Amino acid sequence: MLQQAIDLREEGAALHAFLAGLDDADWARPTPFKGWTANAVMQHLHSGDWMASVSLEDPDRFARIAAARRAARERGEASAELGEDAPEIREGPALLEQWWRLLSRLCDLMEGEDPDRRVAWVGPDMGLRSFATARQMETWAHGQDIYDLLQAPREHFDRLANICVLGCQTFGWTFRNRGLEPPAPMPCVRLTLPSGAPWERGAESATDRVEGQALDFCRVVTQGRNIADVDLEVVGEPARAWMAIAQCFAGPPNDPPAPGARAWDRRS
């Protein structure tokens, strides 16, 4: 059974349990993510999970939807969030249950697939493990938008290691996405998972490294925090350049939040 699909299901279950406690008014409040409401954040997640399920079950249909959306963007038009024949997305508690049912089904699909399968997506095709990890990253990162809205504490688990992998895998892409030449090699990344277990990637280096808590690394590569607002030790110019613009999600270049903008948990 695909471990990354199990991790995605557990990530979704934790978020579902948290969101079940939202008041009706909370769903309409703007989060720190682009001012999107909690409704908009979860509608976006539901959209991505729906597209992921279409890609797994009907790659030709996915290709048609993706091409239509690209063409609309190139014409400067707003494309439909879900595309052809998509279900109507709800709001509030009804949206929560709609999202959770679809995410659970997506996990069922992934768990029954060949782990070596290539899956079409809005960027380059991905292996199924990376595909599941990308959905976990989105679930965790956008979930944090709502935790930050409510300034609520959150428990973290070693499944963050999957997001650390994705953060390192997108090192070169982060720079190329901005028309920049990636420095080589990737800085050494030495992290501590929530359980206290070590996690490392890259060649050992005393002069070019990123070191600290896996949670802080994940917050930076998903652009939930500015590098100035976490406790990572960043040594060397390539590492500093990376952490200033790190982006492990697809799409055009996005800038991280301004220093202090989302650091409510560091304020006295």
Contacts in CASP RR format, 6 or more apart in sequence:
PFRMAT RR
TARGET T0000
AUTHOR 0000-0000-0000
METHOD contacts of the structure
MODEL  1
MLQQAIDLREEGAALHAFLAGLDDADWARPTPFKGWTANAVMQHLHSGDW
MASVSLEDPDRFARIAAARRAARERGEASAELGEDAPEIREGPALLEQWW
RLLSRLCDLMEGEDPDRRVAWVGPDMGLRSFATARQMETWAHGQDIYDLL
QAPREHFDRLANICVLGCQTFGWTFRNRGLEPPAPMPCVRLTLPSGAPWE
RGAESATDRVEGQALDFCRVVTQGRNIADVDLEVVGEPARAWMAIAQCFA
GPPNDPPAPGARAWDRRS
1 111 0 8 1.000
1 112 0 8 1.000
2 110 0 8 1.000
2 111 0 8 1.000
2 112 0 8 1.000
2 113 0 8 1.000
2 115 0 8 1.000
2 128 0 8 1.000
2 129 0 8 1.000
2 132 0 8 1.000
4 110 0 8 1.000
4 128 0 8 1.000
4 129 0 8 1.000
4 132 0 8 1.000
4 133 0 8 1.000
4 136 0 8 1.000
4 162 0 8 1.000
5 107 0 8 1.000
5 110 0 8 1.000
5 111 0 8 1.000
5 132 0 8 1.000
6 107 0 8 1.000
6 111 0 8 1.000
7 132 0 8 1.000
7 133 0 8 1.000
7 136 0 8 1.000
7 159 0 8 1.000
7 162 0 8 1.000
8 103 0 8 1.000
8 106 0 8 1.000
8 107 0 8 1.000
8 110 0 8 1.000
8 132 0 8 1.000
8 133 0 8 1.000
8 135 0 8 1.000
8 136 0 8 1.000
8 139 0 8 1.000
9 103 0 8 1.000
9 104 0 8 1.000
9 107 0 8 1.000
10 157 0 8 1.000
10 159 0 8 1.000
11 136 0 8 1.000
11 139 0 8 1.000
11 140 0 8 1.000
11 159 0 8 1.000
12 100 0 8 1.000
12 103 0 8 1.000
12 139 0 8 1.000
14 155 0 8 1.000
15 139 0 8 1.000
15 140 0 8 1.000
15 143 0 8 1.000
16 96 0 8 1.000
16 99 0 8 1.000
16 100 0 8 1.000
18 143 0 8 1.000
18 146 0 8 1.000
18 147 0 8 1.000
18 152 0 8 1.000
18 154 0 8 1.000
19 38 0 8 1.000
19 42 0 8 1.000
19 96 0 8 1.000
19 146 0 8 1.000
20 93 0 8 1.000
20 96 0 8 1.000
22 38 0 8 1.000
22 92 0 8 1.000
22 93 0 8 1.000
22 146 0 8 1.000
22 150 0 8 1.000
24 92 0 8 1.000
24 93 0 8 1.000
26 38 0 8 1.000
26 149 0 8 1.000
26 150 0 8 1.000
27 37 0 8 1.000
27 38 0 8 1.000
27 39 0 8 1.000
27 91 0 8 1.000
27 92 0 8 1.000
27 95 0 8 1.000
28 37 0 8 1.000
28 38 0 8 1.000
28 39 0 8 1.000
29 37 0 8 1.000
29 38 0 8 1.000
29 149 0 8 1.000
30 36 0 8 1.000
30 37 0 8 1.000
30 149 0 8 1.000
31 37 0 8 1.000
31 38 0 8 1.000
31 41 0 8 1.000
31 145 0 8 1.000
31 146 0 8 1.000
31 148 0 8 1.000
31 149 0 8 1.000
32 145 0 8 1.000
32 148 0 8 1.000
32 149 0 8 1.000
32 257 0 8 1.000
32 261 0 8 1.000
32 262 0 8 1.000
33 41 0 8 1.000
33 142 0 8 1.000
33 145 0 8 1.000
33 224 0 8 1.000
36 44 0 8 1.000
36 145 0 8 1.000
38 92 0 8 1.000
38 145 0 8 1.000
38 146 0 8 1.000
38 149 0 8 1.000
39 91 0 8 1.000
39 92 0 8 1.000
39 95 0 8 1.000
41 142 0 8 1.000
41 143 0 8 1.000
41 145 0 8 1.000
41 146 0 8 1.000
42 92 0 8 1.000
42 95 0 8 1.000
42 96 0 8 1.000
42 99 0 8 1.000
42 142 0 8 1.000
42 146 0 8 1.000
43 81 0 8 1.000
43 89 0 8 1.000
43 91 0 8 1.000
43 95 0 8 1.000
44 81 0 8 1.000
44 142 0 8 1.000
45 99 0 8 1.000
45 138 0 8 1.000
45 139 0 8 1.000
45 142 0 8 1.000
45 143 0 8 1.000
46 89 0 8 1.000
46 95 0 8 1.000
46 98 0 8 1.000
46 99 0 8 1.000
46 102 0 8 1.000
47 81 0 8 1.000
47 82 0 8 1.000
47 89 0 8 1.000
48 135 0 8 1.000
48 138 0 8 1.000
49 99 0 8 1.000
49 102 0 8 1.000
49 103 0 8 1.000
49 106 0 8 1.000
49 135 0 8 1.000
50 82 0 8 1.000
50 86 0 8 1.000
50 87 0 8 1.000
50 102 0 8 1.000
51 62 0 8 1.000
51 65 0 8 1.000
51 66 0 8 1.000
51 82 0 8 1.000
51 122 0 8 1.000
52 106 0 8 1.000
52 121 0 8 1.000
52 131 0 8 1.000
52 135 0 8 1.000
53 102 0 8 1.000
53 105 0 8 1.000
53 106 0 8 1.000
53 109 0 8 1.000
54 61 0 8 1.000
54 62 0 8 1.000
54 65 0 8 1.000
55 62 0 8 1.000
55 119 0 8 1.000
55 120 0 8 1.000
55 121 0 8 1.000
56 106 0 8 1.000
56 109 0 8 1.000
56 110 0 8 1.000
56 113 0 8 1.000
56 119 0 8 1.000
57 109 0 8 1.000
59 120 0 8 1.000
61 84 0 8 1.000
62 120 0 8 1.000
63 120 0 8 1.000
64 84 0 8 1.000
65 83 0 8 1.000
65 84 0 8 1.000
66 120 0 8 1.000
66 122 0 8 1.000
68 79 0 8 1.000
68 83 0 8 1.000
68 84 0 8 1.000
69 79 0 8 1.000
69 80 0 8 1.000
69 83 0 8 1.000
69 122 0 8 1.000
72 78 0 8 1.000
72 79 0 8 1.000
73 79 0 8 1.000
80 86 0 8 1.000
81 89 0 8 1.000
82 89 0 8 1.000
87 98 0 8 1.000
89 95 0 8 1.000
89 98 0 8 1.000
90 98 0 8 1.000
103 139 0 8 1.000
106 135 0 8 1.000
110 128 0 8 1.000
110 131 0 8 1.000
110 132 0 8 1.000
113 128 0 8 1.000
114 128 0 8 1.000
115 128 0 8 1.000
115 129 0 8 1.000
116 127 0 8 1.000
116 128 0 8 1.000
117 127 0 8 1.000
117 128 0 8 1.000
118 125 0 8 1.000
118 126 0 8 1.000
118 127 0 8 1.000
118 128 0 8 1.000
119 125 0 8 1.000
119 126 0 8 1.000
119 127 0 8 1.000
119 128 0 8 1.000
119 131 0 8 1.000
121 131 0 8 1.000
121 134 0 8 1.000
121 250 0 8 1.000
122 250 0 8 1.000
122 251 0 8 1.000
123 250 0 8 1.000
123 251 0 8 1.000
126 134 0 8 1.000
130 166 0 8 1.000
130 169 0 8 1.000
133 162 0 8 1.000
133 163 0 8 1.000
133 165 0 8 1.000
133 166 0 8 1.000
134 166 0 8 1.000
134 249 0 8 1.000
134 250 0 8 1.000
136 159 0 8 1.000
136 162 0 8 1.000
136 163 0 8 1.000
137 162 0 8 1.000
137 163 0 8 1.000
137 166 0 8 1.000
137 222 0 8 1.000
137 248 0 8 1.000
137 249 0 8 1.000
138 249 0 8 1.000
140 160 0 8 1.000
140 163 0 8 1.000
140 218 0 8 1.000
140 222 0 8 1.000
141 163 0 8 1.000
141 218 0 8 1.000
141 222 0 8 1.000
141 223 0 8 1.000
141 224 0 8 1.000
141 249 0 8 1.000
144 154 0 8 1.000
144 219 0 8 1.000
144 222 0 8 1.000
144 224 0 8 1.000
145 224 0 8 1.000
147 153 0 8 1.000
147 154 0 8 1.000
148 224 0 8 1.000
148 262 0 8 1.000
148 264 0 8 1.000
151 264 0 8 1.000
151 265 0 8 1.000
156 194 0 8 1.000
156 215 0 8 1.000
157 194 0 8 1.000
157 195 0 8 1.000
158 193 0 8 1.000
158 194 0 8 1.000
158 195 0 8 1.000
158 197 0 8 1.000
160 193 0 8 1.000
160 194 0 8 1.000
160 214 0 8 1.000
160 215 0 8 1.000
160 218 0 8 1.000
161 193 0 8 1.000
161 199 0 8 1.000
161 214 0 8 1.000
163 218 0 8 1.000
163 221 0 8 1.000
163 222 0 8 1.000
163 248 0 8 1.000
164 189 0 8 1.000
164 191 0 8 1.000
164 199 0 8 1.000
164 201 0 8 1.000
164 214 0 8 1.000
164 217 0 8 1.000
164 218 0 8 1.000
165 201 0 8 1.000
166 221 0 8 1.000
166 248 0 8 1.000
167 217 0 8 1.000
167 218 0 8 1.000
167 221 0 8 1.000
167 246 0 8 1.000
167 248 0 8 1.000
168 186 0 8 1.000
168 189 0 8 1.000
168 201 0 8 1.000
168 202 0 8 1.000
169 248 0 8 1.000
170 221 0 8 1.000
170 246 0 8 1.000
170 247 0 8 1.000
170 248 0 8 1.000
171 182 0 8 1.000
171 186 0 8 1.000
171 242 0 8 1.000
172 182 0 8 1.000
172 186 0 8 1.000
174 182 0 8 1.000
174 242 0 8 1.000
174 245 0 8 1.000
174 246 0 8 1.000
174 247 0 8 1.000
174 248 0 8 1.000
175 181 0 8 1.000
175 182 0 8 1.000
175 183 0 8 1.000
175 241 0 8 1.000
175 242 0 8 1.000
175 245 0 8 1.000
176 182 0 8 1.000
177 247 0 8 1.000
177 251 0 8 1.000
177 252 0 8 1.000
177 253 0 8 1.000
178 245 0 8 1.000
178 253 0 8 1.000
183 237 0 8 1.000
183 238 0 8 1.000
183 241 0 8 1.000
183 242 0 8 1.000
185 202 0 8 1.000
185 203 0 8 1.000
186 201 0 8 1.000
186 202 0 8 1.000
186 242 0 8 1.000
187 202 0 8 1.000
187 205 0 8 1.000
187 208 0 8 1.000
187 209 0 8 1.000
187 210 0 8 1.000
187 235 0 8 1.000
187 236 0 8 1.000
187 238 0 8 1.000
187 239 0 8 1.000
187 242 0 8 1.000
188 200 0 8 1.000
188 201 0 8 1.000
188 202 0 8 1.000
188 203 0 8 1.000
188 204 0 8 1.000
188 205 0 8 1.000
188 208 0 8 1.000
188 209 0 8 1.000
188 210 0 8 1.000
189 199 0 8 1.000
189 200 0 8 1.000
189 201 0 8 1.000
189 202 0 8 1.000
189 209 0 8 1.000
189 210 0 8 1.000
189 211 0 8 1.000
189 217 0 8 1.000
190 198 0 8 1.000
190 199 0 8 1.000
190 200 0 8 1.000
190 209 0 8 1.000
190 210 0 8 1.000
190 211 0 8 1.000
190 212 0 8 1.000
191 198 0 8 1.000
191 199 0 8 1.000
191 200 0 8 1.000
191 210 0 8 1.000
191 211 0 8 1.000
191 212 0 8 1.000
191 213 0 8 1.000
191 214 0 8 1.000
191 217 0 8 1.000
192 198 0 8 1.000
192 199 0 8 1.000
192 212 0 8 1.000
192 213 0 8 1.000
192 214 0 8 1.000
193 199 0 8 1.000
193 214 0 8 1.000
194 214 0 8 1.000
194 215 0 8 1.000
199 214 0 8 1.000
206 235 0 8 1.000
207 235 0 8 1.000
207 236 0 8 1.000
208 235 0 8 1.000
208 236 0 8 1.000
208 237 0 8 1.000
208 238 0 8 1.000
208 239 0 8 1.000
209 233 0 8 1.000
209 234 0 8 1.000
209 235 0 8 1.000
209 236 0 8 1.000
209 239 0 8 1.000
210 217 0 8 1.000
210 232 0 8 1.000
210 233 0 8 1.000
210 234 0 8 1.000
210 235 0 8 1.000
210 239 0 8 1.000
210 242 0 8 1.000
210 243 0 8 1.000
211 232 0 8 1.000
211 233 0 8 1.000
211 235 0 8 1.000
212 231 0 8 1.000
212 232 0 8 1.000
212 233 0 8 1.000
213 230 0 8 1.000
213 231 0 8 1.000
213 232 0 8 1.000
216 225 0 8 1.000
216 230 0 8 1.000
216 231 0 8 1.000
216 232 0 8 1.000
217 232 0 8 1.000
219 225 0 8 1.000
219 230 0 8 1.000
220 226 0 8 1.000
220 227 0 8 1.000
220 230 0 8 1.000
220 232 0 8 1.000
220 243 0 8 1.000
220 246 0 8 1.000
220 256 0 8 1.000
221 246 0 8 1.000
221 247 0 8 1.000
221 248 0 8 1.000
222 248 0 8 1.000
222 249 0 8 1.000
223 246 0 8 1.000
223 247 0 8 1.000
223 249 0 8 1.000
223 254 0 8 1.000
223 255 0 8 1.000
223 256 0 8 1.000
223 257 0 8 1.000
224 256 0 8 1.000
224 257 0 8 1.000
224 262 0 8 1.000
225 256 0 8 1.000
225 257 0 8 1.000
225 262 0 8 1.000
225 263 0 8 1.000
226 256 0 8 1.000
226 257 0 8 1.000
226 258 0 8 1.000
226 259 0 8 1.000
226 260 0 8 1.000
226 261 0 8 1.000
226 262 0 8 1.000
226 263 0 8 1.000
227 234 0 8 1.000
227 243 0 8 1.000
227 244 0 8 1.000
227 246 0 8 1.000
227 256 0 8 1.000
228 259 0 8 1.000
228 260 0 8 1.000
229 259 0 8 1.000
229 260 0 8 1.000
229 262 0 8 1.000
229 263 0 8 1.000
229 266 0 8 1.000
232 243 0 8 1.000
234 240 0 8 1.000
234 243 0 8 1.000
244 256 0 8 1.000
245 253 0 8 1.000
245 255 0 8 1.000
245 256 0 8 1.000
246 256 0 8 1.000
247 253 0 8 1.000
247 254 0 8 1.000
260 266 0 8 1.000
END
